[in-house]
Amino acid sequence: MGIVNIDDDLHDQLRKASAVSCRSINGQAAFWIRIGMLCEMNPTQSFNEIIARELQAAGVVVHPPKVGSA
């Protein structure tokens, strides 16, 4: 495991995003790195398609929302 050197502004954004996402700062950074890598490897897929695929691969059952429900 190594150290990633990032600038202070990006670290501040990581800290804020991690609070919203209920992740540690390192967990948030790892999530962004992984999603960024998957997006580069799958340029024709949207973020939502990539997330849905990863959730399905992890065994999470994703049900589409019902039309007309709030």
CHARMM-style PDB file with segment names, atoms N, HN, CA, C and O in Angstrom:
ATOM      1  N   MET     1       0.864  -1.169   0.000  1.00  0.00      PROA
ATOM      2  CA  MET     1       0.000   0.000   0.000  1.00  0.00      PROA
ATOM      3  C   MET     1       0.903   1.223   0.000  1.00  0.00      PROA
ATOM      4  O   MET     1       1.936   1.246   0.670  1.00  0.00      PROA
ATOM      5  N   GLY     2       0.511   2.223  -0.748  1.00  0.00      PROA
ATOM      6  HN  GLY     2      -0.328   2.204  -1.292  1.00  0.00      PROA
ATOM      7  CA  GLY     2       1.313   3.430  -0.843  1.00  0.00      PROA
ATOM      8  C   GLY     2       0.539   4.662  -0.424  1.00  0.00      PROA
ATOM      9  O   GLY     2      -0.617   4.597  -0.006  1.00  0.00      PROA
ATOM     10  N   ILE     3       1.208   5.762  -0.550  1.00  0.00      PROA
ATOM     11  HN  ILE     3       2.147   5.815  -0.890  1.00  0.00      PROA
ATOM     12  CA  ILE     3       0.610   7.052  -0.220  1.00  0.00      PROA
ATOM     13  C   ILE     3       0.326   7.788  -1.523  1.00  0.00      PROA
ATOM     14  O   ILE     3       1.173   7.828  -2.414  1.00  0.00      PROA
ATOM     15  N   VAL     4      -0.863   8.367  -1.634  1.00  0.00      PROA
ATOM     16  HN  VAL     4      -1.551   8.334  -0.910  1.00  0.00      PROA
ATOM     17  CA  VAL     4      -1.233   9.167  -2.794  1.00  0.00      PROA
ATOM     18  C   VAL     4      -1.165  10.628  -2.375  1.00  0.00      PROA
ATOM     19  O   VAL     4      -1.800  11.030  -1.400  1.00  0.00      PROA
ATOM     20  N   ASN     5      -0.411  11.406  -3.096  1.00  0.00      PROA
ATOM     21  HN  ASN     5       0.105  11.080  -3.887  1.00  0.00      PROA
ATOM     22  CA  ASN     5      -0.264  12.825  -2.789  1.00  0.00      PROA
ATOM     23  C   ASN     5      -1.283  13.610  -3.617  1.00  0.00      PROA
ATOM     24  O   ASN     5      -1.210  13.621  -4.846  1.00  0.00      PROA
ATOM     25  N   ILE     6      -2.220  14.258  -2.953  1.00  0.00      PROA
ATOM     26  HN  ILE     6      -2.280  14.249  -1.955  1.00  0.00      PROA
ATOM     27  CA  ILE     6      -3.227  15.068  -3.646  1.00  0.00      PROA
ATOM     28  C   ILE     6      -3.188  16.482  -3.077  1.00  0.00      PROA
ATOM     29  O   ILE     6      -2.706  16.714  -1.968  1.00  0.00      PROA
ATOM     30  N   ASP     7      -3.705  17.416  -3.863  1.00  0.00      PROA
ATOM     31  HN  ASP     7      -4.096  17.228  -4.764  1.00  0.00      PROA
ATOM     32  CA  ASP     7      -3.672  18.804  -3.394  1.00  0.00      PROA
ATOM     33  C   ASP     7      -4.746  19.048  -2.329  1.00  0.00      PROA
ATOM     34  O   ASP     7      -5.675  18.257  -2.167  1.00  0.00      PROA
ATOM     35  N   ASP     8      -4.597  20.138  -1.628  1.00  0.00      PROA
ATOM     36  HN  ASP     8      -3.842  20.781  -1.760  1.00  0.00      PROA
ATOM     37  CA  ASP     8      -5.480  20.453  -0.501  1.00  0.00      PROA
ATOM     38  C   ASP     8      -6.934  20.625  -0.921  1.00  0.00      PROA
ATOM     39  O   ASP     8      -7.837  20.225  -0.186  1.00  0.00      PROA
ATOM     40  N   ASP     9      -7.180  21.218  -2.099  1.00  0.00      PROA
ATOM     41  HN  ASP     9      -6.447  21.544  -2.696  1.00  0.00      PROA
ATOM     42  CA  ASP     9      -8.563  21.416  -2.553  1.00  0.00      PROA
ATOM     43  C   ASP     9      -9.261  20.080  -2.801  1.00  0.00      PROA
ATOM     44  O   ASP     9     -10.419  19.904  -2.421  1.00  0.00      PROA
ATOM     45  N   LEU    10      -8.561  19.139  -3.439  1.00  0.00      PROA
ATOM     46  HN  LEU    10      -7.620  19.282  -3.747  1.00  0.00      PROA
ATOM     47  CA  LEU    10      -9.153  17.823  -3.687  1.00  0.00      PROA
ATOM     48  C   LEU    10      -9.384  17.090  -2.364  1.00  0.00      PROA
ATOM     49  O   LEU    10     -10.401  16.414  -2.204  1.00  0.00      PROA
ATOM     50  N   HSD    11      -8.470  17.214  -1.434  1.00  0.00      PROA
ATOM     51  HN  HSD    11      -7.644  17.763  -1.564  1.00  0.00      PROA
ATOM     52  CA  HSD    11      -8.652  16.575  -0.123  1.00  0.00      PROA
ATOM     53  C   HSD    11      -9.876  17.149   0.586  1.00  0.00      PROA
ATOM     54  O   HSD    11     -10.623  16.413   1.231  1.00  0.00      PROA
ATOM     55  N   ASP    12     -10.080  18.445   0.470  1.00  0.00      PROA
ATOM     56  HN  ASP    12      -9.473  19.043  -0.053  1.00  0.00      PROA
ATOM     57  CA  ASP    12     -11.253  19.072   1.066  1.00  0.00      PROA
ATOM     58  C   ASP    12     -12.534  18.531   0.437  1.00  0.00      PROA
ATOM     59  O   ASP    12     -13.510  18.272   1.140  1.00  0.00      PROA
ATOM     60  N   GLN    13     -12.533  18.359  -0.887  1.00  0.00      PROA
ATOM     61  HN  GLN    13     -11.739  18.570  -1.459  1.00  0.00      PROA
ATOM     62  CA  GLN    13     -13.707  17.794  -1.569  1.00  0.00      PROA
ATOM     63  C   GLN    13     -13.934  16.341  -1.141  1.00  0.00      PROA
ATOM     64  O   GLN    13     -15.074  15.917  -0.955  1.00  0.00      PROA
ATOM     65  N   LEU    14     -12.846  15.585  -0.986  1.00  0.00      PROA
ATOM     66  HN  LEU    14     -11.920  15.930  -1.137  1.00  0.00      PROA
ATOM     67  CA  LEU    14     -12.959  14.208  -0.492  1.00  0.00      PROA
ATOM     68  C   LEU    14     -13.598  14.178   0.892  1.00  0.00      PROA
ATOM     69  O   LEU    14     -14.492  13.374   1.156  1.00  0.00      PROA
ATOM     70  N   ARG    15     -13.132  15.058   1.769  1.00  0.00      PROA
ATOM     71  HN  ARG    15     -12.405  15.711   1.555  1.00  0.00      PROA
ATOM     72  CA  ARG    15     -13.663  15.114   3.134  1.00  0.00      PROA
ATOM     73  C   ARG    15     -15.153  15.405   3.121  1.00  0.00      PROA
ATOM     74  O   ARG    15     -15.921  14.754   3.829  1.00  0.00      PROA
ATOM     75  N   LYS    16     -15.565  16.379   2.320  1.00  0.00      PROA
ATOM     76  HN  LYS    16     -14.940  16.908   1.745  1.00  0.00      PROA
ATOM     77  CA  LYS    16     -16.996  16.737   2.241  1.00  0.00      PROA
ATOM     78  C   LYS    16     -17.820  15.595   1.655  1.00  0.00      PROA
ATOM     79  O   LYS    16     -18.881  15.259   2.182  1.00  0.00      PROA
ATOM     80  N   ALA    17     -17.337  15.001   0.571  1.00  0.00      PROA
ATOM     81  HN  ALA    17     -16.475  15.273   0.144  1.00  0.00      PROA
ATOM     82  CA  ALA    17     -18.069  13.902  -0.073  1.00  0.00      PROA
ATOM     83  C   ALA    17     -18.150  12.684   0.838  1.00  0.00      PROA
ATOM     84  O   ALA    17     -19.163  11.985   0.854  1.00  0.00      PROA
ATOM     85  N   SER    18     -17.091  12.430   1.593  1.00  0.00      PROA
ATOM     86  HN  SER    18     -16.268  12.997   1.580  1.00  0.00      PROA
ATOM     87  CA  SER    18     -17.095  11.258   2.475  1.00  0.00      PROA
ATOM     88  C   SER    18     -18.155  11.399   3.568  1.00  0.00      PROA
ATOM     89  O   SER    18     -18.760  10.406   3.972  1.00  0.00      PROA
ATOM     90  N   ALA    19     -18.382  12.610   4.043  1.00  0.00      PROA
ATOM     91  HN  ALA    19     -17.890  13.416   3.715  1.00  0.00      PROA
ATOM     92  CA  ALA    19     -19.412  12.834   5.063  1.00  0.00      PROA
ATOM     93  C   ALA    19     -20.803  12.547   4.510  1.00  0.00      PROA
ATOM     94  O   ALA    19     -21.642  11.959   5.192  1.00  0.00      PROA
ATOM     95  N   VAL    20     -21.037  12.962   3.281  1.00  0.00      PROA
ATOM     96  HN  VAL    20     -20.355  13.439   2.727  1.00  0.00      PROA
ATOM     97  CA  VAL    20     -22.339  12.731   2.649  1.00  0.00      PROA
ATOM     98  C   VAL    20     -22.549  11.250   2.352  1.00  0.00      PROA
ATOM     99  O   VAL    20     -23.653  10.726   2.501  1.00  0.00      PROA
ATOM    100  N   SER    21     -21.476  10.581   1.929  1.00  0.00      PROA
ATOM    101  HN  SER    21     -20.579  11.006   1.808  1.00  0.00      PROA
ATOM    102  CA  SER    21     -21.568   9.184   1.505  1.00  0.00      PROA
ATOM    103  C   SER    21     -21.382   8.186   2.647  1.00  0.00      PROA
ATOM    104  O   SER    21     -21.443   6.977   2.423  1.00  0.00      PROA
ATOM    105  N   CYS    22     -21.156   8.677   3.869  1.00  0.00      PROA
ATOM    106  HN  CYS    22     -21.107   9.659   4.051  1.00  0.00      PROA
ATOM    107  CA  CYS    22     -20.922   7.815   5.033  1.00  0.00      PROA
ATOM    108  C   CYS    22     -19.736   6.880   4.802  1.00  0.00      PROA
ATOM    109  O   CYS    22     -19.774   5.705   5.165  1.00  0.00      PROA
ATOM    110  N   ARG    23     -18.680   7.427   4.190  1.00  0.00      PROA
ATOM    111  HN  ARG    23     -18.649   8.382   3.895  1.00  0.00      PROA
ATOM    112  CA  ARG    23     -17.443   6.684   3.966  1.00  0.00      PROA
ATOM    113  C   ARG    23     -16.317   7.428   4.663  1.00  0.00      PROA
ATOM    114  O   ARG    23     -16.423   8.620   4.953  1.00  0.00      PROA
ATOM    115  N   SER    24     -15.234   6.702   4.926  1.00  0.00      PROA
ATOM    116  HN  SER    24     -15.148   5.734   4.691  1.00  0.00      PROA
ATOM    117  CA  SER    24     -14.031   7.379   5.398  1.00  0.00      PROA
ATOM    118  C   SER    24     -13.465   8.181   4.222  1.00  0.00      PROA
ATOM    119  O   SER    24     -13.862   7.975   3.075  1.00  0.00      PROA
ATOM    120  N   ILE    25     -12.546   9.085   4.513  1.00  0.00      PROA
ATOM    121  HN  ILE    25     -12.224   9.252   5.445  1.00  0.00      PROA
ATOM    122  CA  ILE    25     -11.903   9.840   3.440  1.00  0.00      PROA
ATOM    123  C   ILE    25     -11.173   8.880   2.509  1.00  0.00      PROA
ATOM    124  O   ILE    25     -11.249   9.026   1.289  1.00  0.00      PROA
ATOM    125  N   ASN    26     -10.464   7.898   3.071  1.00  0.00      PROA
ATOM    126  HN  ASN    26     -10.402   7.780   4.063  1.00  0.00      PROA
ATOM    127  CA  ASN    26      -9.780   6.913   2.237  1.00  0.00      PROA
ATOM    128  C   ASN    26     -10.767   6.078   1.431  1.00  0.00      PROA
ATOM    129  O   ASN    26     -10.514   5.758   0.270  1.00  0.00      PROA
ATOM    130  N   GLY    27     -11.887   5.726   2.046  1.00  0.00      PROA
ATOM    131  HN  GLY    27     -12.093   5.985   2.990  1.00  0.00      PROA
ATOM    132  CA  GLY    27     -12.920   4.972   1.334  1.00  0.00      PROA
ATOM    133  C   GLY    27     -13.505   5.760   0.180  1.00  0.00      PROA
ATOM    134  O   GLY    27     -13.755   5.207  -0.891  1.00  0.00      PROA
ATOM    135  N   GLN    28     -13.726   7.049   0.392  1.00  0.00      PROA
ATOM    136  HN  GLN    28     -13.524   7.499   1.263  1.00  0.00      PROA
ATOM    137  CA  GLN    28     -14.250   7.905  -0.676  1.00  0.00      PROA
ATOM    138  C   GLN    28     -13.238   8.011  -1.812  1.00  0.00      PROA
ATOM    139  O   GLN    28     -13.610   7.932  -2.982  1.00  0.00      PROA
ATOM    140  N   ALA    29     -11.965   8.189  -1.475  1.00  0.00      PROA
ATOM    141  HN  ALA    29     -11.662   8.254  -0.524  1.00  0.00      PROA
ATOM    142  CA  ALA    29     -10.923   8.268  -2.498  1.00  0.00      PROA
ATOM    143  C   ALA    29     -10.855   6.966  -3.284  1.00  0.00      PROA
ATOM    144  O   ALA    29     -10.746   6.989  -4.510  1.00  0.00      PROA
ATOM    145  N   ALA    30     -10.918   5.824  -2.590  1.00  0.00      PROA
ATOM    146  HN  ALA    30     -11.006   5.805  -1.594  1.00  0.00      PROA
ATOM    147  CA  ALA    30     -10.881   4.528  -3.267  1.00  0.00      PROA
ATOM    148  C   ALA    30     -12.082   4.366  -4.190  1.00  0.00      PROA
ATOM    149  O   ALA    30     -11.953   3.838  -5.294  1.00  0.00      PROA
ATOM    150  N   PHE    31     -13.254   4.821  -3.738  1.00  0.00      PROA
ATOM    151  HN  PHE    31     -13.359   5.250  -2.841  1.00  0.00      PROA
ATOM    152  CA  PHE    31     -14.460   4.740  -4.572  1.00  0.00      PROA
ATOM    153  C   PHE    31     -14.285   5.567  -5.838  1.00  0.00      PROA
ATOM    154  O   PHE    31     -14.559   5.081  -6.935  1.00  0.00      PROA
ATOM    155  N   TRP    32     -13.833   6.810  -5.700  1.00  0.00      PROA
ATOM    156  HN  TRP    32     -13.610   7.205  -4.809  1.00  0.00      PROA
ATOM    157  CA  TRP    32     -13.636   7.666  -6.868  1.00  0.00      PROA
ATOM    158  C   TRP    32     -12.595   7.086  -7.820  1.00  0.00      PROA
ATOM    159  O   TRP    32     -12.764   7.143  -9.038  1.00  0.00      PROA
ATOM    160  N   ILE    33     -11.522   6.528  -7.268  1.00  0.00      PROA
ATOM    161  HN  ILE    33     -11.385   6.482  -6.278  1.00  0.00      PROA
ATOM    162  CA  ILE    33     -10.495   5.932  -8.119  1.00  0.00      PROA
ATOM    163  C   ILE    33     -11.059   4.737  -8.878  1.00  0.00      PROA
ATOM    164  O   ILE    33     -10.847   4.606 -10.083  1.00  0.00      PROA
ATOM    165  N   ARG    34     -11.772   3.872  -8.176  1.00  0.00      PROA
ATOM    166  HN  ARG    34     -11.944   3.978  -7.196  1.00  0.00      PROA
ATOM    167  CA  ARG    34     -12.338   2.679  -8.830  1.00  0.00      PROA
ATOM    168  C   ARG    34     -13.349   3.066  -9.903  1.00  0.00      PROA
ATOM    169  O   ARG    34     -13.307   2.535 -11.013  1.00  0.00      PROA
ATOM    170  N   ILE    35     -14.252   3.981  -9.583  1.00  0.00      PROA
ATOM    171  HN  ILE    35     -14.286   4.412  -8.681  1.00  0.00      PROA
ATOM    172  CA  ILE    35     -15.262   4.391 -10.560  1.00  0.00      PROA
ATOM    173  C   ILE    35     -14.593   5.080 -11.751  1.00  0.00      PROA
ATOM    174  O   ILE    35     -14.983   4.850 -12.896  1.00  0.00      PROA
ATOM    175  N   GLY    36     -13.602   5.913 -11.494  1.00  0.00      PROA
ATOM    176  HN  GLY    36     -13.285   6.100 -10.564  1.00  0.00      PROA
ATOM    177  CA  GLY    36     -12.869   6.550 -12.581  1.00  0.00      PROA
ATOM    178  C   GLY    36     -12.227   5.532 -13.498  1.00  0.00      PROA
ATOM    179  O   GLY    36     -12.283   5.670 -14.720  1.00  0.00      PROA
ATOM    180  N   MET    37     -11.613   4.501 -12.915  1.00  0.00      PROA
ATOM    181  HN  MET    37     -11.567   4.388 -11.923  1.00  0.00      PROA
ATOM    182  CA  MET    37     -10.990   3.445 -13.702  1.00  0.00      PROA
ATOM    183  C   MET    37     -12.040   2.695 -14.529  1.00  0.00      PROA
ATOM    184  O   MET    37     -11.824   2.425 -15.711  1.00  0.00      PROA
ATOM    185  N   LEU    38     -13.178   2.360 -13.906  1.00  0.00      PROA
ATOM    186  HN  LEU    38     -13.354   2.580 -12.946  1.00  0.00      PROA
ATOM    187  CA  LEU    38     -14.234   1.657 -14.629  1.00  0.00      PROA
ATOM    188  C   LEU    38     -14.807   2.511 -15.753  1.00  0.00      PROA
ATOM    189  O   LEU    38     -15.129   1.994 -16.822  1.00  0.00      PROA
ATOM    190  N   CYS    39     -14.938   3.818 -15.519  1.00  0.00      PROA
ATOM    191  HN  CYS    39     -14.677   4.239 -14.650  1.00  0.00      PROA
ATOM    192  CA  CYS    39     -15.440   4.712 -16.565  1.00  0.00      PROA
ATOM    193  C   CYS    39     -14.466   4.777 -17.741  1.00  0.00      PROA
ATOM    194  O   CYS    39     -14.890   4.786 -18.896  1.00  0.00      PROA
ATOM    195  N   GLU    40     -13.179   4.821 -17.456  1.00  0.00      PROA
ATOM    196  HN  GLU    40     -12.835   4.814 -16.517  1.00  0.00      PROA
ATOM    197  CA  GLU    40     -12.188   4.840 -18.536  1.00  0.00      PROA
ATOM    198  C   GLU    40     -12.189   3.525 -19.307  1.00  0.00      PROA
ATOM    199  O   GLU    40     -11.983   3.518 -20.521  1.00  0.00      PROA
ATOM    200  N   MET    41     -12.419   2.417 -18.614  1.00  0.00      PROA
ATOM    201  HN  MET    41     -12.586   2.422 -17.628  1.00  0.00      PROA
ATOM    202  CA  MET    41     -12.418   1.112 -19.259  1.00  0.00      PROA
ATOM    203  C   MET    41     -13.709   0.841 -20.022  1.00  0.00      PROA
ATOM    204  O   MET    41     -13.744  -0.033 -20.888  1.00  0.00      PROA
ATOM    205  N   ASN    42     -14.764   1.577 -19.710  1.00  0.00      PROA
ATOM    206  HN  ASN    42     -14.736   2.287 -19.006  1.00  0.00      PROA
ATOM    207  CA  ASN    42     -16.088   1.382 -20.327  1.00  0.00      PROA
ATOM    208  C   ASN    42     -16.647   2.719 -20.782  1.00  0.00      PROA
ATOM    209  O   ASN    42     -17.657   3.175 -20.245  1.00  0.00      PROA
ATOM    210  N   PRO    43     -16.017   3.359 -21.758  1.00  0.00      PROA
ATOM    211  CA  PRO    43     -16.402   4.731 -22.126  1.00  0.00      PROA
ATOM    212  C   PRO    43     -17.797   4.872 -22.723  1.00  0.00      PROA
ATOM    213  O   PRO    43     -18.329   5.981 -22.783  1.00  0.00      PROA
ATOM    214  N   THR    44     -18.395   3.778 -23.163  1.00  0.00      PROA
ATOM    215  HN  THR    44     -17.963   2.877 -23.115  1.00  0.00      PROA
ATOM    216  CA  THR    44     -19.733   3.886 -23.744  1.00  0.00      PROA
ATOM    217  C   THR    44     -20.834   3.715 -22.708  1.00  0.00      PROA
ATOM    218  O   THR    44     -22.011   3.890 -23.023  1.00  0.00      PROA
ATOM    219  N   GLN    45     -20.464   3.372 -21.465  1.00  0.00      PROA
ATOM    220  HN  GLN    45     -19.508   3.230 -21.209  1.00  0.00      PROA
ATOM    221  CA  GLN    45     -21.461   3.196 -20.414  1.00  0.00      PROA
ATOM    222  C   GLN    45     -21.544   4.434 -19.540  1.00  0.00      PROA
ATOM    223  O   GLN    45     -20.545   5.110 -19.290  1.00  0.00      PROA
ATOM    224  N   SER    46     -22.758   4.717 -19.080  1.00  0.00      PROA
ATOM    225  HN  SER    46     -23.569   4.168 -19.283  1.00  0.00      PROA
ATOM    226  CA  SER    46     -22.950   5.845 -18.170  1.00  0.00      PROA
ATOM    227  C   SER    46     -22.526   5.432 -16.760  1.00  0.00      PROA
ATOM    228  O   SER    46     -22.354   4.249 -16.465  1.00  0.00      PROA
ATOM    229  N   PHE    47     -22.366   6.421 -15.913  1.00  0.00      PROA
ATOM    230  HN  PHE    47     -22.506   7.382 -16.153  1.00  0.00      PROA
ATOM    231  CA  PHE    47     -22.060   6.172 -14.504  1.00  0.00      PROA
ATOM    232  C   PHE    47     -23.105   5.244 -13.892  1.00  0.00      PROA
ATOM    233  O   PHE    47     -22.758   4.291 -13.195  1.00  0.00      PROA
ATOM    234  N   ASN    48     -24.387   5.522 -14.151  1.00  0.00      PROA
ATOM    235  HN  ASN    48     -24.669   6.296 -14.717  1.00  0.00      PROA
ATOM    236  CA  ASN    48     -25.464   4.708 -13.577  1.00  0.00      PROA
ATOM    237  C   ASN    48     -25.413   3.272 -14.076  1.00  0.00      PROA
ATOM    238  O   ASN    48     -25.681   2.346 -13.311  1.00  0.00      PROA
ATOM    239  N   GLU    49     -25.075   3.072 -15.343  1.00  0.00      PROA
ATOM    240  HN  GLU    49     -24.858   3.825 -15.965  1.00  0.00      PROA
ATOM    241  CA  GLU    49     -24.955   1.712 -15.875  1.00  0.00      PROA
ATOM    242  C   GLU    49     -23.808   0.966 -15.199  1.00  0.00      PROA
ATOM    243  O   GLU    49     -23.933  -0.214 -14.871  1.00  0.00      PROA
ATOM    244  N   ILE    50     -22.700   1.657 -14.994  1.00  0.00      PROA
ATOM    245  HN  ILE    50     -22.599   2.616 -15.260  1.00  0.00      PROA
ATOM    246  CA  ILE    50     -21.553   1.035 -14.343  1.00  0.00      PROA
ATOM    247  C   ILE    50     -21.887   0.674 -12.901  1.00  0.00      PROA
ATOM    248  O   ILE    50     -21.565  -0.426 -12.452  1.00  0.00      PROA
ATOM    249  N   ILE    51     -22.524   1.577 -12.175  1.00  0.00      PROA
ATOM    250  HN  ILE    51     -22.785   2.470 -12.540  1.00  0.00      PROA
ATOM    251  CA  ILE    51     -22.904   1.297 -10.788  1.00  0.00      PROA
ATOM    252  C   ILE    51     -23.879   0.126 -10.728  1.00  0.00      PROA
ATOM    253  O   ILE    51     -23.722  -0.759  -9.887  1.00  0.00      PROA
ATOM    254  N   ALA    52     -24.884   0.103 -11.604  1.00  0.00      PROA
ATOM    255  HN  ALA    52     -25.012   0.822 -12.287  1.00  0.00      PROA
ATOM    256  CA  ALA    52     -25.856  -0.993 -11.623  1.00  0.00      PROA
ATOM    257  C   ALA    52     -25.165  -2.319 -11.909  1.00  0.00      PROA
ATOM    258  O   ALA    52     -25.485  -3.330 -11.284  1.00  0.00      PROA
ATOM    259  N   ARG    53     -24.216  -2.328 -12.849  1.00  0.00      PROA
ATOM    260  HN  ARG    53     -23.956  -1.507 -13.357  1.00  0.00      PROA
ATOM    261  CA  ARG    53     -23.484  -3.548 -13.177  1.00  0.00      PROA
ATOM    262  C   ARG    53     -22.658  -4.024 -11.990  1.00  0.00      PROA
ATOM    263  O   ARG    53     -22.634  -5.218 -11.689  1.00  0.00      PROA
ATOM    264  N   GLU    54     -21.984  -3.100 -11.316  1.00  0.00      PROA
ATOM    265  HN  GLU    54     -22.004  -2.131 -11.561  1.00  0.00      PROA
ATOM    266  CA  GLU    54     -21.165  -3.470 -10.164  1.00  0.00      PROA
ATOM    267  C   GLU    54     -22.025  -3.976  -9.002  1.00  0.00      PROA
ATOM    268  O   GLU    54     -21.650  -4.934  -8.326  1.00  0.00      PROA
ATOM    269  N   LEU    55     -23.164  -3.345  -8.771  1.00  0.00      PROA
ATOM    270  HN  LEU    55     -23.469  -2.567  -9.320  1.00  0.00      PROA
ATOM    271  CA  LEU    55     -24.079  -3.818  -7.726  1.00  0.00      PROA
ATOM    272  C   LEU    55     -24.589  -5.216  -8.043  1.00  0.00      PROA
ATOM    273  O   LEU    55     -24.648  -6.073  -7.161  1.00  0.00      PROA
ATOM    274  N   GLN    56     -24.954  -5.448  -9.290  1.00  0.00      PROA
ATOM    275  HN  GLN    56     -24.906  -4.752 -10.007  1.00  0.00      PROA
ATOM    276  CA  GLN    56     -25.441  -6.765  -9.703  1.00  0.00      PROA
ATOM    277  C   GLN    56     -24.336  -7.816  -9.540  1.00  0.00      PROA
ATOM    278  O   GLN    56     -24.596  -8.920  -9.061  1.00  0.00      PROA
ATOM    279  N   ALA    57     -23.115  -7.476  -9.934  1.00  0.00      PROA
ATOM    280  HN  ALA    57     -22.904  -6.580 -10.322  1.00  0.00      PROA
ATOM    281  CA  ALA    57     -21.990  -8.403  -9.796  1.00  0.00      PROA
ATOM    282  C   ALA    57     -21.722  -8.743  -8.329  1.00  0.00      PROA
ATOM    283  O   ALA    57     -21.240  -9.832  -8.017  1.00  0.00      PROA
ATOM    284  N   ALA    58     -22.039  -7.805  -7.427  1.00  0.00      PROA
ATOM    285  HN  ALA    58     -22.432  -6.920  -7.680  1.00  0.00      PROA
ATOM    286  CA  ALA    58     -21.850  -8.027  -5.994  1.00  0.00      PROA
ATOM    287  C   ALA    58     -23.027  -8.770  -5.365  1.00  0.00      PROA
ATOM    288  O   ALA    58     -23.004  -9.078  -4.174  1.00  0.00      PROA
ATOM    289  N   GLY    59     -24.056  -9.059  -6.165  1.00  0.00      PROA
ATOM    290  HN  GLY    59     -24.075  -8.809  -7.133  1.00  0.00      PROA
ATOM    291  CA  GLY    59     -25.207  -9.792  -5.662  1.00  0.00      PROA
ATOM    292  C   GLY    59     -26.311  -8.926  -5.096  1.00  0.00      PROA
ATOM    293  O   GLY    59     -27.236  -9.436  -4.464  1.00  0.00      PROA
ATOM    294  N   VAL    60     -26.231  -7.619  -5.313  1.00  0.00      PROA
ATOM    295  HN  VAL    60     -25.481  -7.204  -5.827  1.00  0.00      PROA
ATOM    296  CA  VAL    60     -27.284  -6.720  -4.854  1.00  0.00      PROA
ATOM    297  C   VAL    60     -28.413  -6.736  -5.871  1.00  0.00      PROA
ATOM    298  O   VAL    60     -28.176  -6.547  -7.064  1.00  0.00      PROA
ATOM    299  N   VAL    61     -29.638  -6.960  -5.410  1.00  0.00      PROA
ATOM    300  HN  VAL    61     -29.830  -7.114  -4.441  1.00  0.00      PROA
ATOM    301  CA  VAL    61     -30.797  -6.983  -6.299  1.00  0.00      PROA
ATOM    302  C   VAL    61     -31.275  -5.551  -6.485  1.00  0.00      PROA
ATOM    303  O   VAL    61     -31.657  -4.882  -5.525  1.00  0.00      PROA
ATOM    304  N   VAL    62     -31.249  -5.090  -7.727  1.00  0.00      PROA
ATOM    305  HN  VAL    62     -30.938  -5.634  -8.507  1.00  0.00      PROA
ATOM    306  CA  VAL    62     -31.647  -3.723  -8.043  1.00  0.00      PROA
ATOM    307  C   VAL    62     -32.978  -3.783  -8.774  1.00  0.00      PROA
ATOM    308  O   VAL    62     -33.074  -4.348  -9.864  1.00  0.00      PROA
ATOM    309  N   HSD    63     -34.003  -3.198  -8.168  1.00  0.00      PROA
ATOM    310  HN  HSD    63     -33.925  -2.739  -7.283  1.00  0.00      PROA
ATOM    311  CA  HSD    63     -35.323  -3.150  -8.788  1.00  0.00      PROA
ATOM    312  C   HSD    63     -35.547  -1.752  -9.350  1.00  0.00      PROA
ATOM    313  O   HSD    63     -35.300  -0.761  -8.663  1.00  0.00      PROA
ATOM    314  N   PRO    64     -36.014  -1.666 -10.601  1.00  0.00      PROA
ATOM    315  CA  PRO    64     -36.318  -0.333 -11.132  1.00  0.00      PROA
ATOM    316  C   PRO    64     -37.482   0.289 -10.375  1.00  0.00      PROA
ATOM    317  O   PRO    64     -38.342  -0.435  -9.873  1.00  0.00      PROA
ATOM    318  N   PRO    65     -37.529   1.609 -10.284  1.00  0.00      PROA
ATOM    319  CA  PRO    65     -38.647   2.249  -9.580  1.00  0.00      PROA
ATOM    320  C   PRO    65     -39.956   2.000 -10.310  1.00  0.00      PROA
ATOM    321  O   PRO    65     -39.987   1.891 -11.536  1.00  0.00      PROA
ATOM    322  N   LYS    66     -41.043   1.910  -9.539  1.00  0.00      PROA
ATOM    323  HN  LYS    66     -41.018   1.998  -8.543  1.00  0.00      PROA
ATOM    324  CA  LYS    66     -42.363   1.724 -10.130  1.00  0.00      PROA
ATOM    325  C   LYS    66     -42.843   3.045 -10.695  1.00  0.00      PROA
ATOM    326  O   LYS    66     -42.661   4.096 -10.081  1.00  0.00      PROA
ATOM    327  N   VAL    67     -43.444   2.991 -11.845  1.00  0.00      PROA
ATOM    328  HN  VAL    67     -43.592   2.137 -12.345  1.00  0.00      PROA
ATOM    329  CA  VAL    67     -43.958   4.193 -12.496  1.00  0.00      PROA
ATOM    330  C   VAL    67     -45.117   4.743 -11.665  1.00  0.00      PROA
ATOM    331  O   VAL    67     -46.022   4.005 -11.274  1.00  0.00      PROA
ATOM    332  N   GLY    68     -45.074   6.038 -11.405  1.00  0.00      PROA
ATOM    333  HN  GLY    68     -44.339   6.637 -11.723  1.00  0.00      PROA
ATOM    334  CA  GLY    68     -46.140   6.703 -10.675  1.00  0.00      PROA
ATOM    335  C   GLY    68     -45.979   6.675  -9.171  1.00  0.00      PROA
ATOM    336  O   GLY    68     -46.806   7.235  -8.451  1.00  0.00      PROA
ATOM    337  N   SER    69     -44.916   6.023  -8.676  1.00  0.00      PROA
ATOM    338  HN  SER    69     -44.245   5.568  -9.261  1.00  0.00      PROA
ATOM    339  CA  SER    69     -44.724   6.031  -7.225  1.00  0.00      PROA
ATOM    340  C   SER    69     -43.817   7.175  -6.835  1.00  0.00      PROA
ATOM    341  O   SER    69     -42.963   7.591  -7.618  1.00  0.00      PROA
ATOM    342  N   ALA    70     -43.995   7.682  -5.636  1.00  0.00      PROA
ATOM    343  HN  ALA    70     -44.689   7.343  -5.000  1.00  0.00      PROA
ATOM    344  CA  ALA    70     -43.189   8.790  -5.159  1.00  0.00      PROA
ATOM    345  C   ALA    70     -42.301   8.402  -4.023  1.00  0.00      PROA
ATOM    346  OT1 ALA    70     -41.555   9.236  -3.510  1.00  0.00      PROA
TER     347      ALA     70
END
